[in-house]
Amino acid sequence: MTRKEAEDDMVQGFTDGYDLDAPEPSANRSCSYRHGFANGRDDRRHEPRAPAAWLREYAEACIAADTYGGTP
C-alpha cells in the first residue's frame, strides 16, 4: 500500500466511523482505516479517546505500518 492509499483508507474509515450505525471494523481492515474509523466515532460522539498529539502520532504509525509493514 502506498502512503496515498493509506491516507485515503484513513479518510474512508473516518467517513464510515462517523455513521454510528456502521459496524466496528475487523482486523481485515488496515490500521489506517481502523484509526480513521475510531476518529470518526470520536468526532461524532464528541468524546476524544486520547489527546490530539497522541492521535496524530498514532496516525503516522498506522500509515507507516500499512506502507512498510509491522505494527504501530
N, CA, C and O atoms as a GROMACS GRO file, in nm:
protein
  288
    1MET      N    1   0.085  -0.116   0.000
    1MET     CA    2   0.000   0.000   0.000
    1MET      C    3   0.090   0.124   0.000
    1MET      O    4   0.190   0.129   0.072
    2THR      N    5   0.055   0.222  -0.080
    2THR     CA    6   0.130   0.348  -0.081
    2THR      C    7   0.080   0.439   0.032
    2THR      O    8  -0.024   0.413   0.093
    3ARG      N    9   0.156   0.546   0.057
    3ARG     CA   10   0.112   0.642   0.159
    3ARG      C   11  -0.023   0.702   0.121
    3ARG      O   12  -0.110   0.718   0.207
    4LYS      N   13  -0.040   0.736  -0.006
    4LYS     CA   14  -0.168   0.794  -0.050
    4LYS      C   15  -0.282   0.697  -0.028
    4LYS      O   16  -0.390   0.736   0.016
    5GLU      N   17  -0.261   0.570  -0.058
    5GLU     CA   18  -0.366   0.470  -0.036
    5GLU      C   19  -0.399   0.458   0.113
    5GLU      O   20  -0.516   0.444   0.149
    6ALA      N   21  -0.296   0.462   0.198
    6ALA     CA   22  -0.319   0.454   0.343
    6ALA      C   23  -0.397   0.577   0.391
    6ALA      O   24  -0.489   0.565   0.472
    7GLU      N   25  -0.360   0.694   0.340
    7GLU     CA   26  -0.432   0.816   0.378
    7GLU      C   27  -0.577   0.812   0.329
    7GLU      O   28  -0.668   0.850   0.401
    8ASP      N   29  -0.597   0.764   0.206
    8ASP     CA   30  -0.733   0.751   0.153
    8ASP      C   31  -0.814   0.652   0.236
    8ASP      O   32  -0.932   0.674   0.262
    9ASP      N   33  -0.749   0.543   0.277
    9ASP     CA   34  -0.814   0.443   0.361
    9ASP      C   35  -0.855   0.504   0.496
    9ASP      O   36  -0.962   0.475   0.548
   10MET      N   37  -0.769   0.590   0.552
   10MET     CA   38  -0.798   0.656   0.679
   10MET      C   39  -0.919   0.748   0.665
   10MET      O   40  -1.004   0.754   0.754
   11VAL      N   41  -0.926   0.820   0.554
   11VAL     CA   42  -1.040   0.909   0.529
   11VAL      C   43  -1.168   0.826   0.514
   11VAL      O   44  -1.273   0.864   0.567
   12GLN      N   45  -1.159   0.714   0.442
   12GLN     CA   46  -1.278   0.628   0.427
   12GLN      C   47  -1.321   0.573   0.562
   12GLN      O   48  -1.441   0.566   0.591
   13GLY      N   49  -1.225   0.534   0.644
   13GLY     CA   50  -1.257   0.487   0.778
   13GLY      C   51  -1.326   0.594   0.860
   13GLY      O   52  -1.422   0.566   0.932
   14PHE      N   53  -1.276   0.717   0.850
   14PHE     CA   54  -1.338   0.829   0.923
   14PHE      C   55  -1.483   0.846   0.880
   14PHE      O   56  -1.572   0.860   0.963
   15THR      N   57  -1.505   0.844   0.750
   15THR     CA   58  -1.642   0.860   0.697
   15THR      C   59  -1.732   0.749   0.747
   15THR      O   60  -1.845   0.775   0.789
   16ASP      N   61  -1.683   0.627   0.744
   16ASP     CA   62  -1.764   0.514   0.792
   16ASP      C   63  -1.786   0.522   0.943
   16ASP      O   64  -1.896   0.494   0.991
   17GLY      N   65  -1.684   0.562   1.017
   17GLY     CA   66  -1.696   0.572   1.162
   17GLY      C   67  -1.792   0.682   1.205
   17GLY      O   68  -1.851   0.673   1.313
   18TYR      N   69  -1.807   0.783   1.123
   18TYR     CA   70  -1.898   0.893   1.156
   18TYR      C   71  -2.043   0.846   1.153
   18TYR      O   72  -2.130   0.908   1.215
   19ASP      N   73  -2.069   0.736   1.081
   19ASP     CA   74  -2.202   0.675   1.078
   19ASP      C   75  -2.214   0.580   1.196
   19ASP      O   76  -2.154   0.472   1.196
   20LEU      N   77  -2.290   0.619   1.297
   20LEU     CA   78  -2.299   0.538   1.419
   20LEU      C   79  -2.365   0.402   1.397
   20LEU      O   80  -2.359   0.316   1.485
   21ASP      N   81  -2.429   0.382   1.282
   21ASP     CA   82  -2.489   0.252   1.251
   21ASP      C   83  -2.390   0.157   1.183
   21ASP      O   84  -2.420   0.038   1.167
   22ALA      N   85  -2.275   0.208   1.143
   22ALA     CA   86  -2.176   0.123   1.077
   22ALA      C   87  -2.113   0.028   1.179
   22ALA      O   88  -2.084   0.069   1.292
   23PRO      N   89  -2.092  -0.097   1.140
   23PRO     CA   90  -2.029  -0.192   1.234
   23PRO      C   91  -1.881  -0.161   1.253
   23PRO      O   92  -1.816  -0.107   1.164
   24GLU      N   93  -1.828  -0.196   1.371
   24GLU     CA   94  -1.686  -0.180   1.400
   24GLU      C   95  -1.605  -0.260   1.298
   24GLU      O   96  -1.643  -0.372   1.265
   25PRO      N   97  -1.495  -0.206   1.250
   25PRO     CA   98  -1.413  -0.280   1.154
   25PRO      C   99  -1.339  -0.395   1.222
   25PRO      O  100  -1.302  -0.387   1.339
   26SER      N  101  -1.318  -0.500   1.146
   26SER     CA  102  -1.243  -0.614   1.198
   26SER      C  103  -1.096  -0.600   1.158
   26SER      O  104  -1.057  -0.504   1.093
   27ALA      N  105  -1.017  -0.696   1.199
   27ALA     CA  106  -0.872  -0.694   1.175
   27ALA      C  107  -0.838  -0.706   1.026
   27ALA      O  108  -0.722  -0.687   0.988
   28ASN      N  109  -0.937  -0.738   0.941
   28ASN     CA  110  -0.907  -0.748   0.799
   28ASN      C  111  -0.895  -0.610   0.733
   28ASN      O  112  -0.857  -0.601   0.616
   29ARG      N  113  -0.926  -0.504   0.806
   29ARG     CA  114  -0.910  -0.367   0.756
   29ARG      C  115  -0.773  -0.316   0.798
   29ARG      O  116  -0.714  -0.364   0.895
   30SER      N  117  -0.723  -0.219   0.723
   30SER     CA  118  -0.590  -0.165   0.754
   30SER      C  119  -0.592  -0.087   0.886
   30SER      O  120  -0.696  -0.044   0.933
   31CYS      N  121  -0.473  -0.071   0.942
   31CYS     CA  122  -0.458   0.010   1.064
   31CYS      C  123  -0.505   0.152   1.036
   31CYS      O  124  -0.569   0.215   1.121
   32SER      N  125  -0.474   0.204   0.918
   32SER     CA  126  -0.516   0.339   0.882
   32SER      C  127  -0.668   0.351   0.880
   32SER      O  128  -0.723   0.448   0.932
   33TYR      N  129  -0.734   0.252   0.822
   33TYR     CA  130  -0.881   0.254   0.819
   33TYR      C  131  -0.937   0.250   0.961
   33TYR      O  132  -1.025   0.328   0.995
   34ARG      N  133  -0.885   0.159   1.043
   34ARG     CA  134  -0.937   0.144   1.180
   34ARG      C  135  -0.914   0.271   1.262
   34ARG      O  136  -0.999   0.309   1.343
   35HIS      N  137  -0.798   0.336   1.242
   35HIS     CA  138  -0.771   0.461   1.313
   35HIS      C  139  -0.869   0.570   1.266
   35HIS      O  140  -0.924   0.643   1.348
   36GLY      N  141  -0.888   0.580   1.136
   36GLY     CA  142  -0.984   0.678   1.085
   36GLY      C  143  -1.124   0.651   1.135
   36GLY      O  144  -1.198   0.744   1.169
   37PHE      N  145  -1.163   0.524   1.141
   37PHE     CA  146  -1.295   0.486   1.190
   37PHE      C  147  -1.313   0.533   1.334
   37PHE      O  148  -1.415   0.592   1.369
   38ALA      N  149  -1.213   0.505   1.416
   38ALA     CA  150  -1.220   0.546   1.558
   38ALA      C  151  -1.228   0.698   1.571
   38ALA      O  152  -1.298   0.750   1.657
   39ASN      N  153  -1.154   0.769   1.485
   39ASN     CA  154  -1.161   0.915   1.489
   39ASN      C  155  -1.299   0.965   1.448
   39ASN      O  156  -1.350   1.061   1.506
   40GLY      N  157  -1.358   0.901   1.349
   40GLY     CA  158  -1.494   0.939   1.310
   40GLY      C  159  -1.593   0.919   1.424
   40GLY      O  160  -1.679   1.004   1.447
   41ARG      N  161  -1.580   0.808   1.494
   41ARG     CA  162  -1.666   0.782   1.610
   41ARG      C  163  -1.644   0.888   1.718
   41ARG      O  164  -1.739   0.941   1.775
   42ASP      N  165  -1.516   0.917   1.744
   42ASP     CA  166  -1.484   1.019   1.844
   42ASP      C  167  -1.550   1.151   1.810
   42ASP      O  168  -1.613   1.214   1.895
   43ASP      N  169  -1.535   1.194   1.684
   43ASP     CA  170  -1.591   1.322   1.643
   43ASP      C  171  -1.742   1.322   1.652
   43ASP      O  172  -1.803   1.419   1.698
   44ARG      N  173  -1.803   1.215   1.609
   44ARG     CA  174  -1.949   1.206   1.610
   44ARG      C  175  -2.003   1.211   1.752
   44ARG      O  176  -2.107   1.273   1.778
   45ARG      N  177  -1.933   1.146   1.844
   45ARG     CA  178  -1.979   1.140   1.984
   45ARG      C  179  -1.926   1.256   2.068
   45ARG      O  180  -1.966   1.272   2.184
   46HIS      N  181  -1.837   1.336   2.011
   46HIS     CA  182  -1.775   1.448   2.084
   46HIS      C  183  -1.701   1.398   2.207
   46HIS      O  184  -1.704   1.462   2.313
   47GLU      N  185  -1.634   1.282   2.192
   47GLU     CA  186  -1.559   1.220   2.302
   47GLU      C  187  -1.424   1.171   2.251
   47GLU      O  188  -1.412   1.055   2.212
   48PRO      N  189  -1.322   1.257   2.251
   48PRO     CA  190  -1.191   1.210   2.206
   48PRO      C  191  -1.137   1.102   2.299
   48PRO      O  192  -1.149   1.112   2.421
   49ARG      N  193  -1.077   0.999   2.241
   49ARG     CA  194  -1.026   0.888   2.321
   49ARG      C  195  -0.885   0.911   2.371
   49ARG      O  196  -0.836   0.836   2.455
   50ALA      N  197  -0.820   1.015   2.319
   50ALA     CA  198  -0.682   1.046   2.358
   50ALA      C  199  -0.650   1.189   2.318
   50ALA      O  200  -0.724   1.249   2.240
   51PRO      N  201  -0.542   1.244   2.370
   51PRO     CA  202  -0.501   1.379   2.330
   51PRO      C  203  -0.468   1.384   2.179
   51PRO      O  204  -0.424   1.285   2.121
   52ALA      N  205  -0.490   1.499   2.119
   52ALA     CA  206  -0.470   1.515   1.975
   52ALA      C  207  -0.327   1.482   1.933
   52ALA      O  208  -0.306   1.421   1.828
   53ALA      N  209  -0.228   1.519   2.013
   53ALA     CA  210  -0.089   1.490   1.977
   53ALA      C  211  -0.066   1.340   1.965
   53ALA      O  212   0.003   1.295   1.873
   54TRP      N  213  -0.122   1.262   2.056
   54TRP     CA  214  -0.107   1.116   2.050
   54TRP      C  215  -0.177   1.061   1.927
   54TRP      O  216  -0.124   0.974   1.859
   55LEU      N  217  -0.297   1.113   1.898
   55LEU     CA  218  -0.372   1.064   1.782
   55LEU      C  219  -0.297   1.092   1.652
   55LEU      O  220  -0.297   1.008   1.562
   56ARG      N  221  -0.233   1.207   1.642
   56ARG     CA  222  -0.153   1.238   1.523
   56ARG      C  223  -0.034   1.143   1.510
   56ARG      O  224  -0.004   1.095   1.401
   57GLU      N  225   0.033   1.116   1.621
   57GLU     CA  226   0.146   1.022   1.618
   57GLU      C  227   0.099   0.882   1.579
   57GLU      O  228   0.165   0.814   1.502
   58TYR      N  229  -0.014   0.841   1.634
   58TYR     CA  230  -0.065   0.708   1.602
   58TYR      C  231  -0.108   0.699   1.455
   58TYR      O  232  -0.092   0.595   1.392
   59ALA      N  233  -0.163   0.808   1.401
   59ALA     CA  234  -0.199   0.810   1.259
   59ALA      C  235  -0.075   0.785   1.173
   59ALA      O  236  -0.079   0.706   1.079
   60GLU      N  237   0.034   0.852   1.206
   60GLU     CA  238   0.160   0.831   1.132
   60GLU      C  239   0.210   0.689   1.148
   60GLU      O  240   0.260   0.630   1.053
   61ALA      N  241   0.198   0.634   1.268
   61ALA     CA  242   0.242   0.496   1.292
   61ALA      C  243   0.159   0.398   1.210
   61ALA      O  244   0.212   0.301   1.156
   62CYS      N  245   0.030   0.423   1.200
   62CYS     CA  246  -0.057   0.336   1.119
   62CYS      C  247  -0.020   0.345   0.972
   62CYS      O  248  -0.013   0.243   0.904
   63ILE      N  249   0.002   0.466   0.923
   63ILE     CA  250   0.041   0.482   0.783
   63ILE      C  251   0.173   0.409   0.757
   63ILE      O  252   0.188   0.341   0.656
   64ALA      N  253   0.268   0.423   0.848
   64ALA     CA  254   0.396   0.354   0.832
   64ALA      C  255   0.377   0.203   0.833
   64ALA      O  256   0.437   0.132   0.753
   65ALA      N  257   0.294   0.153   0.924
   65ALA     CA  258   0.269   0.009   0.932
   65ALA      C  259   0.204  -0.042   0.804
   65ALA      O  260   0.240  -0.149   0.754
   66ASP      N  261   0.110   0.033   0.751
   66ASP     CA  262   0.040  -0.009   0.629
   66ASP      C  263   0.128   0.006   0.505
   66ASP      O  264   0.111  -0.067   0.407
   67THR      N  265   0.220   0.098   0.510
   67THR     CA  266   0.307   0.124   0.396
   67THR      C  267   0.430   0.033   0.395
   67THR      O  268   0.467  -0.021   0.291
   68TYR      N  269   0.491   0.016   0.512
   68TYR     CA  270   0.617  -0.058   0.522
   68TYR      C  271   0.606  -0.191   0.595
   68TYR      O  272   0.701  -0.268   0.597
   69GLY      N  273   0.491  -0.218   0.655
   69GLY     CA  274   0.473  -0.339   0.731
   69GLY      C  275   0.505  -0.317   0.878
   69GLY      O  276   0.558  -0.213   0.916
   70GLY      N  277   0.473  -0.414   0.957
   70GLY     CA  278   0.497  -0.402   1.101
   70GLY      C  279   0.373  -0.359   1.175
   70GLY      O  280   0.264  -0.353   1.118
   71THR      N  281   0.391  -0.328   1.302
   71THR     CA  282   0.280  -0.287   1.387
   71THR      C  283   0.305  -0.147   1.439
   71THR      O  284   0.420  -0.109   1.465
   72PRO      N  285   0.199  -0.069   1.453
   72PRO     CA  286   0.216   0.066   1.507
   72PRO      C  287   0.246   0.067   1.655
   72PRO      O  288   0.263   0.173   1.714
   0.00000   0.00000   0.00000
